[in-house]
Amino acid sequence: MLPAADYPKLSSWNLLSDDCCSWAGVNCDLIKSPLEPVTELHLGFIINPKYKGVGLEVLLPLFRIDSLLYLDFSNNVLSGSIPSQIFGMKNLGYLDLSLNGLTGNLSSNIGNLSKLESLSLGSNNLVGSIPPEIGMLSHLYYLDLSGNKLRGVIPMSISELTELQHLDLGFNFLSGSINFTFENNARQLEYLFLDNNKLSGDIPLWLFDLPNLNYLLLGRNSLSLNSAAVIHPKFNIQYLDLISCNISGKIPSWLSQLTNLSILYLSENNLSGGIPQWLCKLELVEIDISSNNLTGPLLPCLLESKTLNNIDLSGNSLAGELPSKINNSMTVRYIILNDNNFSGDLPRSITGSTSLWGLDLSNNKLSGEIFTKFGLESSLKNLKLSFNNFSGELPLNFGVNIETIILSDNDFSGKLLMNFSSMPKLRILDLHNNRLTGEMPDSLGILKSLNILNLRNSHLYGRIPDSFANLTGMKILDLSNNRLNGTIPPYFANISGMAQEDPVRFIYYRGNDYVNVNWKGSFQVMQDDDGMKHTTLDLSENELTGEIPKYIGELKALKSLNLSYNNINGAIPTSIGKLEVLESLILSHNKLSGVIPTSFGKLNSLSTLNLSNNMLTGKIPEEGQMLSMVNPSIYANNNGLCGIQINVSCVSGPTSPEVLPGHVDDEERKDGMQFIWEAMTAPGIPCEGLSRGTRNYDGITPIVPFRKKKRKGRTLFAAWRRVDRREAIGGGRGGQISTTAQ
């Protein structure tokens, strides 16, 4: 038994009382069933999450209630397989076990629940195939098996569910073609989700003949839509997802007939040609045609739309100047145009918008100055202008709402004079690879919310400001390749963001949940938590002196530490051995002396090490990961190391591994991790939870049907959250809600 104190929702359950119908979550029908009155159990969200792994067997007594018509035990921490006793509840009309941790196969006995009208098993860990007996549930109008690990083909028996209104099989591993059909039945189907599976073959055209279909999601499969097919859709759909459906040629003209369309996803296809004018006539809320081969200019009418909130045309070959004249009624909140060929100036009509929350124009050919384009009144939260040709001084202000600024890889110059006191919410600042000058400003310490600071290769000099003691939430600090001097500050010991392994979950607002990492000279993609949690301290290629502080071993969340190419002396502190999650340690080209601490043998996560060009002596530790560190170059040019890693006997006397001058140079200068931050936030912005399948809207929104689980995958801005059927609260017959403003 689990302690009753952990069930506040069940405080009214008194086992000494004869009247269970008064208990919370219990509904009775004393008229129809006076002897067995309990007909409904609403028991979602009742188990304390700390009891993760509770088996469904704790509910076995409930499964003996023959009068039960409704059972909701969703959003708990249940584990194990679905008990066979459930399939004997032949009067059950509603069963919801979604958002648990259930495992095992879905039994063929599911067909015994002949009166079932709504079945929700989504967001579990069910495996195996969908049993054909599912087609025996002739009264079923709601079926959700999404977010499991189901495999195999979709059974043809699905076609027998003639009452079906909502079918969600998304986010599984289902394969084969769409071989079931509702061509002659289930004409009332409103929601069909087959996205994020492994389905293949042609998209059947009968789907476009379902008159009541509102949501059709087929994206992220290996399906194909015949571009030559003549389609006259009989539905007037609201949400259409054809991501990665092998559509080629121009944007299909039949889409112009969908006058109720609110959300259109056509990304990752082979679309070409220009953006058609008729697209502006649709009252879209969100449009994503990214990662195609579109050409031509950006139509001003898209930005002038009175309904459009989010537009993503990134990863195409669009060109020309950005629209300079846009009316003041622009409602667009997020504009994603990165990775195109846009040129010219940055128009005030865009940067001066009072509705704009996120702007990504990175990796284009834009130029000119931007210092007059932003002000304190700006509503902008996320800005990414990296990899362009912008010049001049940096803007002083970006507005009080700004949270992410990515201006790296441009030609900005002058001192870093930004008014940081007017940016209290700033969490990410990336200005690397510009031509800044002067000392690092003390005012940076005002940014107490800052989590990521990248000023690499910014021509800054002087000491690291004492005000950095206030930046306790820092997760990633890269000040490399400047002319900073002095010692490593003692207050770095107070950076809790580097001491706690997972205090923050970042979600980047570019096209994916990833960061590009330069690992040993080649860029690699690190996705999801692997990239977001890559806590880094990089002070390399400066003029730092003094010793490595002993407190460095308390920064236990560090994944990458690079202090190379400085004038640091003294012994390597043994406390580094406490960094259990450290993957990259670069201390080369300093004046370190003494032995390599034996505690290095405890660095079980270490995969990259460089201690070359120091004055180290003695035996290289022969424990743990150190036994795999056998490349002589990582120990080269020290005074007297020995050990099996370099084939030098410690008995006959140590000698330094010889490496030709210059061997450990440019390629190893950044042998650790250099992060190119592809624009960040974090899934409000950041950290409001952003995922491809999860978007909140502000303003005009479509109706969202019931679907609960957050989905991982491609993301854009954190506040731009794709509609997620699993996150909505509602369900049942006609169970719908409308998303609300954040």
N, C-alpha and C positions, 0 to 999 in steps of 0.2 A: 504494500500500500504506500501511496505517496502522501506526504503531510498535507492536511486540509488547509493549513495556513498558506500554502502555495497556490490555492485555488480561490482567490477572492470572488471570482464570478459565480462560484458555487456556494457562497456563504449561506444561502437560503436553503441548501439541501440538508434537511434534518431527518436523519434516519429513524428518529423516534416518532416522527409525525406520520399520520395515516394519509395525509393529503399531499401526495407528491405533485399534484397538478398545480400547486402554488409555488413550486420550485422554479428558479430562474432557468430559462432554456427549455422548459418542459411545457408543451401544449397538449391539452386533452380535449376530447369530444365525448362528454358525458351523455349526450343524447343518442348518438349512433352506437357508441360502445361503452355502455355503463359498467360492464364487468372488467373490460380492459381499456380504460379511457385514454391511455397515453398514445397519441398519434404522431407527435412531432418532437424531435430532440434537436435543438439548436446549440451545439457545443463547440463551435469554432473558437479559437484563441483561448482555450481554457488551461492548457498544460504549460507550466512554467518552462521557458526555454532551457533552463539549466538541467532539466531532465531529458535532454536530447537522447533519443534512442528508445523511448518507451514503446513497447510492442502493442499492437492492436488487441492482444489477448486480454488486456486490462478491461476491455469493453465487452467481453464475451457475454456477460449477463444481459447487456442491452440487446444483443442480437436474438434473444429469445422472446422478445416482445412482439407477438404476432400481429398486434394491432398497429404497429409502427408504419407510418406512411412516409415520413420525412426524417432523414438522418444527415446531419451536417456535423462533421468532425474535421473540418478544414483548418489549415493554418495552425497545426499543432506540431509536435516533434515525434510523431509516430514513426516507427521503423518496422522492419520485417515484412513478411508477405501478407496479402489480404486473406483473413481467415475464411475457411470454407463455409462457416456458419452464415456469413453474410448472404451467400447465394441461396440460402433457404428462406430468406425473408420475402415471401412471394407477394406480399401486399405493398412492398416498398415502391413508392413512386418517385422519390427524390433521394439521391445518394451523392454526397460531396465529401471526398477524402483528399481533396487537392491540397497542395502546398504542405506536404509532409515529406517523409524520407522513405516511403514504402518501396520495397524491392520485390523481386521475383516476377513470375509471369502473370499475365492476366488470364485467369482460368476460363476454360470453355464453358464452365458452369454459369458464366455471366448471362447466358441465354435463359436461365431459369427465372430471372427477374422480369417476368413477362409484363408486369404493370409499370415498369420503370419509364418515367417520362424525361427525367434529367439525370445525367451521369457525368460527374466531374472527378476525374482522376489525374488532372494535369499537375505538373510541377512535382513529380516524384522521381523515383529511379527504377520504374518498371522496365523490364526487359522482355525479350522474346518478340513474338509477332502478335498482331491483333487477331483474336480468334474469329473465325467466320461466324460463330454463333452470335456475334454482336448484331447480326442482321435479324435475329429473332425478336429483338426489342421493338416491336412494331409500333409502340406508342411513343417512342423516343423523339423528342423535339430538340433536345440539347445534349450534345456529346463533346466532351473536352478530354482528350488524351495527350495534350501538348506537353512539351517540356519533359519528356521521359527519355528512355533509351530503346524505344521500340524499333524493331527492324523488320525486314521482309516487305512483301507487297501489301498494298491496301486491299483487303478482301472485297471481292465483287459483291458480297452480301450487303455491303453498305448501301447499295442501290435499293435494297428492300425497305429502308427507313423512310417511308413515304411522308411521315409527319415532320421530318427534320427541318429545323429552322437555323440551327447553329452547329457547325461542324468544325472542330479545331484539332488538327493532327500535326500542327507545326512543331518545329524544334525537336525532331526525333531523328532516326536514321532510316526512315522508310525509303524503299527503292522501287524500281520498276516504273511502269507508266501509270498514268491516271486511267485505270481500266474500268472503274465503276462509272455509272452514269445516272444522272437525274434528268435525262432528256425527256422522259415521259412521266416522271413522278417527282415528288418533293419539289414542286414548283414554287413552294413558299419559302425555300431556302434563302436566308438573308445574309448569313455570315459563313464564309468558306476560307479556312486558313490551312494551307498546305506548305507554307514557307519554311525554309531552313531544314530541308531534308535532303535526300539523295535521289529524288525522283528524276526520271529521264523520259525522253520521247516528246512527241508533239503535244502542245496544249490543245485539248479537245474544244472544238468550236461550239459545242452545245452549252458550254459554260456561259457564253455570251447571250444565250437565249433564255436564261433564267430571269423572269420578269421582276422578281422581288429582291434580287441580289444587291446588297448594299456594300459589302466588303468582300473583296477577292484578293487574297494574298498568295502568290505563287513564287515569290522571289527566293533566291539563294538555293536553287536546285540546278539540275542540268536539263531543264525543259527548254523547248524551242517553240516560238510562235512564228508560224509561216508568214513572212512579210508580204507575200503575194496573195494571201487569203483575203477574200472579200468579206468584211465583217460589218454587219449592221446590228449593233448591240440592241437587245430588247430591254436591257436593264438601264437604269439611270443611277449608276453606282456612285458612292461617295468616296471610297477608299480603294485604290487600285495599285497593287504592288507587282510589277513585272521586272524586278531587279534580276539581272543576269539571266535573261530568257532568250539569248541569242537572236535578238531582234536587230535587223540590219536595214539600211536605207534611211529614208527620212523619217522624222517623227510621224507615226501613223495618223492619217487625217481623220480616221473614224473616231479618234478621241475627242474631236471637236463636237461630236453629238452628245457627249456626256455633260449635260448642262448642270447637273448636281454635283459634279466631281469636286471634292475638297482636297484630297491628298493623292498625289501622283508620283510614283517612284518608277523611273525608267533607267536607273543608273546601271553601269557595268554591262552595257550592250554594245552594239556596233553601229549606233545611229550616226548619221552624217548629215551634211547640209546645214542650213541655217535654222534659227529659231522661228517658227511660223507665227504670223500675226494673230491667228485665231487663238493661240494659247493665252493671249492677254484678255480675251473675251470670257474665258472660264473664270468663275469666281473661286479660284484656288486659295487654300490656306497654306499649303505646303507643296513645293515642287522640287524634285531631285532628279536631274538628268546628268549627274556627274559621271565621270569616267566613260565618256563616249568619244566620238570624233567630230563633234559639232564645230562649225566654222562660222565666220561672219561676226557682226557686232552684237552687243548686248542691247536688246530692245528697251528703250526708256519706259514703254508702257508696262513692263513687268514691275519695275520699281515704283510706278505710279499706281499700282493696283490698290484698291481700297480694302481688299480682303487678304492679300498675301502676307503671311507672317514670316515664312522661311523659304529661301531660295538657295539651291545648291547647283551650280553649273561648273563646279571645279573639275579639273582633269580633262579638259577639252582643248580645242585649238581656236577658241574665240579670240578675236583680235580687235584692234581699233581703240579709240579712246572711250573712257567711261562716260556715260551721259552726264552732261554738265548742267542741263536744265531739267529739273524735276519739280513738280508742284509740291507745295508744302503739306499735302495731305498724305504723304507716303506713310504707310503703316508697317512696312517691312521691318522686322526685328533682327533677322539674321541674314546676312549676305555672304555667301561662300563662293568666291570666284578664283580661288588659288589654282595654280598650275594651268594657266592659259597664256595668251600672248598679248594681253592688254598693255597699252603704252600711254604715254602722256602724263598729265598732271593728275593729282588726286582731287576730284571735284568737291567744292564746298557743299554742293547740293546733297552729297552723301554724308560727309563727315559732320555737317551741320544739322542733320536730321535729329529731331527730338524723340523719334520712336526707335532708333537703331540701338540694339543691344550688343550685337556681335558683327564684326567685319573681318573677313579673311581675304586679303588680296596678295598673299605671299606667292613668290615664284612667278612673277610676271615681269614686265619690262617698264614699269612705272618709274617716273623720275620727278625731279623738282623738289621744292621745299614743302614742308607740312607744318611749319611752326605756327602758322596763323589759323590752322583749321580746327583746333579743339579748344574748348573752354570749360569753365567750371559748371556750366549748365548742361553739359553733355550727359546723355543717358547711357553712354557706351560702357559696357562691362568687359568686353573682350576684344582686343585688337591685335591683328597679326599682319604685318607689312614686310616680313622678312624676305630676303632674296629678291630685292628690286634694286633700283639705282637712285633712291632718294638721297638727297644731300642737304647741306646746311645744318643749322643747329637743331637740336631736339626740341619739341614743343615743351613749354613750361608746365602746361596743365592738360590733363585728360579727363577731368571731371571727377566728382566725388564718388561715382559709382564704379569706377574702373577697377577690375580685379586681375586682368591679364594683359600685359604689354609685351609683344614680341616684335622687336624692330631690328633684329640681327641681320648681318650680311647685307648692309647697305653702305652708304658713303657719308653717313652723318659725321659731323666734326664739332669741335668746340668743347667746352667744359660741360660736365654733367650737372646742370643747374635746374633740373626738374623740381617743381614745387611738390615734394613728396608729402608735405603736411596736408595737402588737399586730396590725397589719395589714401584714405584710411583703410580701404578694403583691399588694397593691392596685395596679391598673393604670389604672383609670378612676374618677374621682370627679367627679360632677356635682351641685352643690347650688344651681344658679342659680335666681333668682327666688324667694327666700325672704326673711325679715326678720331676717337675722343681724346682729350688731353686733360692735364691737370691732376690734382689729387682726388682720391676717392672721397666724395662728400660725406661729412659727418651726419648730414640730414637723412642718409639712408637708414639710420637707426630708428627713425620715427616709424618705419614700416613694420609695426609689431605683428602684423598678420602675414608677413612675407614667408613663404615656404620654399621658393626657388629663386635664386639670384645667379645669373650668368653674365659676367662681364669679361669673359675670356677675350684676349687679344684686343684690348681697348686702349692701349697706350697710357694707362693710368700709372701714377707713381705715388710714393709716400707710404706711410704706415697704414695698416688696416685700422679704421677708426674705432675708438673705444666704444662708440655708440652701438657697434655691432653686438654688444652685450645684451641689447634688447631684443635681438632677433632669435628668440629662443625656439621658435617653431620651424627653423630652417631645416629642410630635408636635403636640399641640393645646393651646394655653394661652389661655384666655379669662378675663381679669380685668376686663373692661369694666364701665362704669357703676357704679363704686364711688367712694371718695374717697381713692384712693391718691396719695401725693405722693413727692417725691424724683425722682431721675433714673432713666432706664432702666438697669438694673444691667449692669455690665461682664461679669459671668459668664454672661450669656445667650450669649456667644460660644462657650461650651463645650457648648451643647445639641446634641449630635451627632444627636439625632432630627430636628432641623430643618436640619441641614447635609447629611444623607444623604437622597437622594431617596426611597429605598424600603427603610428598615431593618426595617420592621414591617408585617405585613399584618393589619389588624384585621377581625374579623367580628362584626357586631352581633347581639345575641341576641334582638332583637324579631322581628317577622314576616318581615323581608326583609333582604338584604344592602344596606342603604341608610342614608343619613342625610337628614334633611330640612334643607334649606338655605334661608335667607332671602336670596335673591339679588335685589337691587334692589327690596325690599319685597314680593316674592311668593315663596311657598314652592315649591321645586322638589325633585324626587327625584333624588339622585345615587346610582347603584347601583354595587355591586361595588367594584373598585379605585378608580374615580373618586372615590367618597366616602371610602373608607377611607384614602386617601393624601392627603387634603386638608389638608396641614400648615398650621397657622394660628397666628398670634400677634396677639392682639387686646387692646390696652391702652387702648382709646378711652374717652372720657367719664370721665376721672379728673382729677387735678391735678398731673400729671407736669411736670417742668421740665427744663432742660438741653437738650442737643443730641441729635439722632439719632446713635447711635454708628456709627462707620465699619464696625465688624465686621458690621453688619446684612447686608452684601453676601456674607458667608460662610455665611449660613443659606440655602444654595442649594436646599433642599427646600421653602421657603416657597411656598405657593400663594396665601395671603391675609395681608396685613399691614395692620392698622388701628391708627393712632395718633391719630385725630382727637379733637377736643374735649379738648385738654390745653393746657398752656402751654409747649410745646416751641419752642425758638428755634434760631437759627443756620441754616446752609445745609443743604440736602438733600444728603447724601453721594453722590458719584458712584458709590460701590460698589453702590448699589441696582441699577445696570444689570447686575450679575452674576447677578441673580435670574432666570434664564432660564425658570423654570416659573411665575413669579408671574402670577397671573390677576387679583388684586384688590389695589389699592393706594389706601388712604384716609388722607390726611394733612391733611384740611381742619380749619379752626377751631383753628389754632395760631398761632405767631408766627414762622413760618419766613420767612427772607429770602434774598436772592440770586437766582440764576437757577435755572431748571429744568435739571438736568444733561443734557448731550447724550447721555449714556449711556442715558437713558430710551428712546432709539430702538432699543436692543437688547432691550427687553422684548417679545419676539415673542409671548408667551402672554397679554399683558395685555388684558383685556376690560373692566375697570372701573377708573376713575381719578377721584379727587376731590382737588384741590389748592386748593379755594376757601377764602376767608377767612383768608389769610395775608398776608405782605408781599413776595411774590415779584415779581421784575422781569425784564425782558429778553425775549428771543425764545424762544417755545415751540419745542422741537425738532421738526424736520420730517422725521423718519426713522421707518421701521418702523411699528409700531402707533400711534405718536403722530399719524400723519396721519389716523387714523380717530377720534381723540379730539376731536370737533368740537362737542360740546355746551358752549355758553358757560358754563353754570352750574358746570361742574367747575373753572373758572378764576376764578370771580367773586370780587369784593372783594379783589383783590390791588392792589399799588401801581402796577404799570406793566408788565403783560405785553403782548406783541404777537405776531402770527403769523397765518398763514392760517387756523388753526383757529377764531379768533375774529374774523376779518375786520378785523384792526387792522394797519395797515402799520407796520413797524418803521422805515421811512424818515421818516415824518411824526411819529414819536414815539409811544411806547406809551401806551395808556390802559387803565384797568381796565374789564373787562366789567361792565356794571351789572346787578345783580339786586336786585329789591325785597327789603327787609329781611324776613327770615323765610322767604324762598323756599327757601334751603338749610337746612332745619330737620329736623323729625321724620322725614320720609321719607328724608332723606339722612344722618341721624345714624348710621344703620346701613346705609349704602348698600353696604357690603361684605357679608361673610358672617357671619350669626349662626347658630350651629349649635344645633339642638335635638337632643341626642343621644338617639336612640331606643333606648338601652340597648345596651351593647356587650360584647364579649369577644374572640375570635379564635382557626367553621368550626370541650392541656387547656383550660383556659378562662383567658384568651383564647388564641387562636392554636393550638389543637389541630387546627384544620381542621374546620370545620363547614359543611355544605351541606345542602340539602334532601335530597339523595339519599344522605347520608352520616351515619349516626349510630352511635355505639358504645353498647352497653348495659352496665350494671353489674348483676349479679344475674341474674335470669331472662331468657334470651334465646332467640329463635327460631333455627332453623337458617337460615343465609344461603347461597344459591347463588352460584356464581361470576359475579361481574361486577366489572369493574376500575375504570373511570374515575371520578374524583370528578366530581360534577355540581354545576353552579351553580344558584342559584335561591333560593327562600325558605328562610330559616333561623330557628332559634330559639336555644336556648342552645348554646354551643360544645361542651359535653361531651355534649349530647343530640344525637347524630348519627344521622340516618336511615340505615337499612340500605342499603348501596350494593353492588349485585351486582358492579360493576366493581372494587371495591376488595378484595373477598375473594380469598384465595389458594386455589386449588384448581381444580376444573374437570374436564373429561373426563366419562366415564360415572359418574354419581353423585358428581361432584366437588363436595363441600360442606364448609364449615367453620362453626364456631360463633364468633360474635364474643366477644371477651374483655373483661374489665374493664380500664379505663384505669388 
